[in-house]
């Protein structure tokens, strides 16, 4: 995949996150509880990916490998439920911008920790001054934006 295509798709994926958070927040209000909105959101996601997998003709998974994998391979699903539910609760209170800025800051901080310690099967990668400075700039931006 060409670099510009990867960047464009990443920008579109990033644009989808506040749309997801805001629409799910409204779904939670409509259904009467954020947990129901989480369930519906994940059901819609499951149907959508199932259709894509049918169209692309993805081969069957090796389900036996699930039992031999490390315990933390299940964290992605738990993190998805946590994110959706927190978004449903927080977006109406914080607004889309402050919520997404907090999410991005959380992503950057945990990414530094994952890289530094080589967690979740990734190689250790000590972040340099530029990366730490970059995260600090985002932190400063969050503080400035969230106070306004």
Residue, then its C-alpha position, 0 to 999 in steps of 0.5 A: x500500500x502506498x504511503x499516501x494511501x495509508x496516511x489518508x486511510x488513517x486520517x479517515x479512521x481518525x475522523x470516524x472515532x468522534x463520529x462513533x463516540x457522538x453517535x453512540x452517545x445519542x444511541x445510549x440516550x435513545x435506548x435509555x442506558x449506555x450499556x445497551x448502546x454498547x451492545x447494539x454498537x458491537x452487534x452492528x460492528x459484528x454484522x459489518x465485519x462478517x459481511x466484509x469477511x464474506x465479500x473478501x472470502x477470509x479463510x476460517x480462523x485457527x480457533x485451537x490457537x486461541x487456547x495456546x496464545x498469551x492471556x493478553x490477546x483478549x484485552x482488545x475486546x475488553x478495551x473496545x467495550x471499555x472505550x465504547x462505554x466510556x465514550x457514551x458516558x463522557x462525550x455528552x459531558x466533555x464534548x467530542x473535542x475534549x473527549x477525543x483529545x483525552x483519548x489521544x493523550x491516553x493512547x500516546x502515554x500507554x504507547x510510550x509505556x508499551x514501547x519502553x517495556x516491550x509489552x504485548x509482544x512488541x520489541x523494547x523501544x526506548x522513546x527519545x527526547x523528541x517523542x517525549x516532547x511530542x507527547x508533552x506538546x499534546x498534553x499542553x494542547x489538551x490542557x489549553x483546549x479543555x480549559x476553554 
